[in-house]
Amino acid sequence: MPDLSAKTALVVGATGLIGKQVVQLLLQSPAYAEVSVLVRNSLGIQDPKLKEIEYDFSNPAPELVRGDDVFCCLGTTMKKAGSKDAFRKVDLEYPLQIGRLARQSGASQYLIVTAMGADSDSMFFYNQVKGDVQEELKALQFPMLRIFQPSLLLGNRQEARLGEKVGEWLSLLFRPLMVGPLRKYQAIDSAKVARAMVTLAQKPGTGVVIYDSEELQKY
């Protein structure tokens, strides 16, 4: 018999560095009876719990955005986006679109990956956008909003990013020196962030909780 207490999950950004690992962990978790992913192309995963949904952000479909727990792992880079407007669309507008629709459909909680230094008042555009999406999501008043702010992410990406590869190499080189107050700036394995998201989604709570990179290192 199916576990009637098991939840449903919805994942956006399922093909990204963190998103693909979140999907795998959700499929393995007995806490979830169904895992839906909003995609443009199939993930190529065969699992009875997985439900792939073709979704076009330019044509929002409220009936497709449903799940008890919504995991948002959307994110791009300025280089890949090509412009500030395009970057804001992926890192701000799309997460908010899903947030609004999920809130309307009765989602219990929304979990999103932003970044260390996210701040609407930041002088840096990247951090400003990440801060903006946090503030906009807070305004939606989800029963539970969990915000994950990792430092530089380590992991195998689908596309090569020279700047990030150099950053990874330097972070590993100087890791032994990053202790005490500098510990929070250590690069973090993307797998830890994914595990934190799925693990903490099972923790009771209400309101808004922000997890910094140092906290995420524990996972």
Kinemage of the C-alpha trace (Angstrom):
@kinemage 1
@onewidth
@group {chain A} dominant
@subgroup {mainchain}
@vectorlist {calphas} color= white
{ca met a 1} P 0.000 0.000 0.000
{ca pro a 2} L 1.222 3.531 -0.715
{ca asp a 3} L 2.369 5.624 2.212
{ca leu a 4} L -0.442 8.147 2.610
{ca ser a 5} L 1.777 10.288 4.848
{ca ala a 6} L 4.407 10.713 2.131
{ca lys a 7} L 4.661 14.135 0.526
{ca thr a 8} L 4.942 15.402 -3.035
{ca ala a 9} L 7.897 17.460 -4.216
{ca leu a 10} L 8.310 19.859 -7.112
{ca val a 11} L 11.775 20.739 -8.435
{ca val a 12} L 12.701 23.599 -10.755
{ca gly a 13} L 16.242 23.837 -12.055
{ca ala a 14} L 16.487 20.042 -12.044
{ca thr a 15} L 19.276 19.919 -14.635
{ca gly a 16} L 21.626 22.217 -12.729
{ca leu a 17} L 24.550 21.376 -10.475
{ca ile a 18} L 22.483 21.215 -7.288
{ca gly a 19} L 19.094 20.478 -8.831
{ca lys a 20} L 20.037 17.145 -10.383
{ca gln a 21} L 21.384 15.936 -7.039
{ca val a 22} L 18.264 17.126 -5.227
{ca val a 23} L 16.127 15.087 -7.632
{ca gln a 24} L 18.138 11.925 -6.983
{ca leu a 25} L 17.913 12.373 -3.214
{ca leu a 26} L 14.169 13.003 -3.365
{ca leu a 27} L 13.628 9.872 -5.427
{ca gln a 28} L 15.546 7.873 -2.824
{ca ser a 29} L 13.679 9.411 0.098
{ca pro a 30} L 10.720 7.511 1.594
{ca ala a 31} L 9.338 10.902 2.681
{ca tyr a 32} L 8.156 11.575 -0.884
{ca ala a 33} L 5.598 9.601 -2.856
{ca glu a 34} L 6.004 11.685 -6.016
{ca val a 35} L 8.718 13.948 -7.388
{ca ser a 36} L 7.691 16.311 -10.177
{ca val a 37} L 10.224 18.281 -12.209
{ca leu a 38} L 9.553 21.219 -14.511
{ca val a 39} L 11.733 20.710 -17.583
{ca arg a 40} L 12.188 21.587 -21.229
{ca asn a 41} L 13.802 18.237 -22.026
{ca ser a 42} L 13.649 14.830 -20.371
{ca leu a 43} L 16.160 14.105 -17.599
{ca gly a 44} L 16.601 10.591 -18.930
{ca ile a 45} L 15.794 9.065 -15.530
{ca gln a 46} L 13.511 6.063 -15.168
{ca asp a 47} L 11.793 6.007 -11.783
{ca pro a 48} L 8.161 5.304 -10.886
{ca lys a 49} L 8.139 8.283 -8.488
{ca leu a 50} L 9.370 10.741 -11.125
{ca lys a 51} L 6.926 12.911 -13.050
{ca glu a 52} L 8.413 15.097 -15.782
{ca ile a 53} L 6.392 18.144 -16.743
{ca glu a 54} L 7.172 20.272 -19.792
{ca tyr a 55} L 7.011 23.875 -18.689
{ca asp a 56} L 7.416 27.191 -20.456
{ca phe a 57} L 8.185 30.134 -18.150
{ca ser a 58} L 6.969 32.541 -20.822
{ca asn a 59} L 3.536 30.919 -20.628
{ca pro a 60} L 2.838 30.251 -16.921
{ca ala a 61} L 0.565 27.310 -16.183
{ca pro a 62} L -0.762 27.389 -12.600
{ca glu a 63} L -2.178 23.876 -12.824
{ca leu a 64} L 1.346 22.449 -13.356
{ca val a 65} L 2.977 24.092 -10.345
{ca arg a 66} L 1.914 21.817 -7.517
{ca gly a 67} L 3.718 20.097 -4.658
{ca asp a 68} L 3.904 20.056 -0.885
{ca asp a 69} L 7.583 21.027 -0.943
{ca val a 70} L 8.967 23.173 -3.756
{ca phe a 71} L 12.710 23.111 -4.403
{ca cys a 72} L 14.059 25.973 -6.518
{ca cys a 73} L 17.576 25.419 -7.840
{ca leu a 74} L 17.399 27.872 -10.732
{ca gly a 75} L 20.463 29.958 -11.484
{ca thr a 76} L 22.690 31.165 -14.284
{ca thr a 77} L 25.727 33.407 -14.823
{ca met a 78} L 26.046 36.806 -16.418
{ca lys a 79} L 28.153 35.271 -19.195
{ca lys a 80} L 25.599 32.595 -19.998
{ca ala a 81} L 22.613 34.930 -19.622
{ca gly a 82} L 24.186 37.546 -21.877
{ca ser a 83} L 22.654 40.592 -20.206
{ca lys a 84} L 21.486 41.904 -16.847
{ca asp a 85} L 17.848 41.639 -17.901
{ca ala a 86} L 18.278 38.012 -18.930
{ca phe a 87} L 20.076 37.240 -15.684
{ca arg a 88} L 17.277 38.789 -13.608
{ca lys a 89} L 14.739 36.760 -15.545
{ca val a 90} L 16.337 33.430 -14.585
{ca asp a 91} L 17.462 34.281 -11.050
{ca leu a 92} L 14.583 36.523 -9.969
{ca glu a 93} L 11.521 36.456 -12.198
{ca tyr a 94} L 11.331 32.682 -12.740
{ca pro a 95} L 11.775 31.737 -9.045
{ca leu a 96} L 9.122 34.316 -8.141
{ca gln a 97} L 6.733 33.027 -10.799
{ca ile a 98} L 7.006 29.525 -9.380
{ca gly a 99} L 6.760 30.877 -5.852
{ca arg a 100} L 3.541 32.758 -6.524
{ca leu a 101} L 1.905 29.816 -8.286
{ca ala a 102} L 3.057 27.351 -5.642
{ca arg a 103} L 1.717 29.599 -2.891
{ca gln a 104} L -1.632 29.791 -4.654
{ca ser a 105} L -1.777 26.003 -4.971
{ca gly a 106} L -1.143 25.528 -1.249
{ca ala a 107} L 2.522 24.462 -1.065
{ca ser a 108} L 3.701 23.915 2.503
{ca gln a 109} L 7.208 25.163 1.983
{ca tyr a 110} L 9.537 26.707 -0.568
{ca leu a 111} L 13.263 26.000 -0.545
{ca ile a 112} L 15.607 28.088 -2.675
{ca val a 113} L 19.336 28.358 -3.316
{ca thr a 114} L 20.559 31.951 -3.487
{ca ala a 115} L 24.157 32.825 -2.580
{ca met a 116} L 26.464 34.035 0.122
{ca gly a 117} L 26.329 37.815 0.244
{ca ala a 118} L 22.772 38.033 -1.099
{ca asp a 119} L 21.606 41.558 -0.288
{ca ser a 120} L 19.137 43.854 -2.030
{ca asp a 121} L 21.303 46.816 -1.073
{ca ser a 122} L 24.548 45.310 -2.354
{ca met a 123} L 26.702 47.321 -4.747
{ca phe a 124} L 27.239 44.121 -6.718
{ca phe a 125} L 24.523 43.277 -9.247
{ca tyr a 126} L 24.720 39.499 -8.669
{ca asn a 127} L 24.281 39.799 -4.901
{ca gln a 128} L 21.596 42.430 -5.368
{ca val a 129} L 19.463 40.144 -7.526
{ca lys a 130} L 19.902 37.263 -5.086
{ca gly a 131} L 18.846 39.586 -2.276
{ca asp a 132} L 15.837 40.807 -4.243
{ca val a 133} L 14.517 37.306 -4.829
{ca gln a 134} L 14.819 36.554 -1.117
{ca glu a 135} L 12.832 39.638 -0.141
{ca glu a 136} L 10.149 39.028 -2.773
{ca leu a 137} L 9.707 35.433 -1.631
{ca lys a 138} L 9.440 36.507 2.003
{ca ala a 139} L 6.540 38.753 0.992
{ca leu a 140} L 4.614 35.720 -0.301
{ca gln a 141} L 4.406 34.475 3.297
{ca phe a 142} L 4.890 30.773 2.741
{ca pro a 143} L 4.171 28.699 5.860
{ca met a 144} L 7.886 27.785 5.629
{ca leu a 145} L 10.552 29.470 3.505
{ca arg a 146} L 14.071 28.033 3.634
{ca ile a 147} L 16.875 30.019 2.008
{ca phe a 148} L 20.254 28.405 1.313
{ca gln a 149} L 23.260 30.698 0.843
{ca pro a 150} L 26.284 28.659 -0.270
{ca ser a 151} L 29.717 30.029 -1.024
{ca leu a 152} L 31.522 29.042 -4.247
{ca leu a 153} L 30.082 25.708 -5.387
{ca leu a 154} L 32.286 22.729 -6.169
{ca gly a 155} L 31.088 19.981 -8.493
{ca asn a 156} L 30.950 18.677 -12.038
{ca arg a 157} L 29.005 21.099 -14.195
{ca gln a 158} L 27.596 20.298 -17.610
{ca glu a 159} L 29.234 23.362 -19.113
{ca ala a 160} L 32.799 24.513 -18.516
{ca arg a 161} L 33.149 27.839 -16.698
{ca leu a 162} L 36.775 28.925 -16.738
{ca gly a 163} L 36.357 31.622 -14.101
{ca glu a 164} L 34.653 29.233 -11.701
{ca lys a 165} L 37.259 26.523 -12.323
{ca val a 166} L 40.013 28.968 -11.438
{ca gly a 167} L 38.035 29.997 -8.364
{ca glu a 168} L 37.648 26.350 -7.323
{ca trp a 169} L 41.380 25.716 -7.704
{ca leu a 170} L 42.275 28.784 -5.655
{ca ser a 171} L 39.730 27.972 -2.971
{ca leu a 172} L 41.130 24.470 -2.555
{ca leu a 173} L 44.675 25.836 -2.492
{ca phe a 174} L 43.908 28.286 0.297
{ca arg a 175} L 41.379 26.102 2.159
{ca pro a 176} L 43.850 25.215 4.982
{ca leu a 177} L 44.174 28.931 5.743
{ca met a 178} L 40.432 29.584 5.883
{ca val a 179} L 39.749 28.966 9.559
{ca gly a 180} L 37.950 30.897 12.266
{ca pro a 181} L 36.032 33.879 10.825
{ca leu a 182} L 37.164 32.902 7.308
{ca arg a 183} L 35.639 29.428 7.525
{ca lys a 184} L 32.318 30.603 6.083
{ca tyr a 185} L 34.072 31.606 2.843
{ca gln a 186} L 35.330 28.092 2.111
{ca ala a 187} L 34.073 26.644 -1.172
{ca ile a 188} L 31.392 24.028 -0.669
{ca asp a 189} L 30.610 20.795 -2.468
{ca ser a 190} L 27.268 21.058 -4.277
{ca ala a 191} L 26.329 17.639 -2.872
{ca lys a 192} L 26.315 19.117 0.636
{ca val a 193} L 23.860 21.804 -0.399
{ca ala a 194} L 21.580 19.232 -2.043
{ca arg a 195} L 21.676 17.003 1.043
{ca ala a 196} L 20.948 19.974 3.291
{ca met a 197} L 17.909 20.948 1.234
{ca val a 198} L 16.341 17.494 1.267
{ca thr a 199} L 17.227 16.813 4.908
{ca leu a 200} L 16.012 20.155 6.257
{ca ala a 201} L 12.794 19.913 4.232
{ca gln a 202} L 11.773 17.219 6.744
{ca lys a 203} L 12.382 19.474 9.745
{ca pro a 204} L 9.251 21.020 11.290
{ca gly a 205} L 9.093 24.778 11.373
{ca thr a 206} L 7.375 27.937 10.250
{ca gly a 207} L 8.495 31.324 8.985
{ca val a 208} L 11.782 32.098 7.268
{ca val a 209} L 15.089 30.353 7.946
{ca ile a 210} L 18.370 31.245 6.252
{ca tyr a 211} L 21.216 28.718 6.175
{ca asp a 212} L 24.690 30.155 5.560
{ca ser a 213} L 27.522 28.280 3.897
{ca glu a 214} L 29.209 27.358 7.169
{ca glu a 215} L 26.006 25.674 8.345
{ca leu a 216} L 25.656 23.832 5.028
{ca gln a 217} L 29.181 22.399 5.355
{ca lys a 218} L 27.826 20.089 8.070
{ca tyr a 219} L 25.926 18.093 5.462
